[in-house]
Amino acid sequence: MNEKVLKSFKETFPHAEQVNWQEFSENYIVNFMEGDIRTRINYDKEGNFVSATRYYFEQNLPVNILCKLKKRYPGQKVFGVTEVETESSTEYYIKLEDATNFTTVKSDIASNFEETEKYKKM
C-alpha cells in the first residue's frame, strides 16, 4: 500500500470505520463507514482524489436540494441517496418512494432535477 494514499485518507477521514482497501494497477479504492454514511473513494497511485460515491439518507442531502425535492415531489419519501462526486461535479441520485412507485431523480448541486427511472412496486 502506498504511504501517500494512506496518509491522505487518514488525514481526511480520521473517524472512518470498517475500512476495506483494494489495490488495482492504476488506482486504489477504499470502502468505509463514517457515521451512517457508506463511502467508496477512488485514489490514483499518488494519493490524489479521483472520485467518491456516498450512500446515505434524506437527512444528509444538501438543504437546497431537499427543500426543492419536497416541493416538487409532495407525498414521496426519500428511500435512499447515492452521491457521485468527481473533481468537477457532484450528482445526486435520489430514490423516491410512494405507495405504488419507486422513482429515481438525478440532481446537480443547483437542484436541477431529471427523472432517470420510474417503476411500479410489485
KADA-V682616 format. One line per field, one symbol per residue. phi: phi as a letter, one per 20 degrees, with the letter a starting at -180 (. if undefined). A space follows every 10 residues. Layout:
phi=???
This chain:
phi=.ffffffgff fecfdfclfc dcdcfdbccc dadcmddecc dddffenefd abccdbdgfe fggfffffff ffcfnddfer cdddccgdbc cdddedccfc cdcddecefe meebfdabbf fe
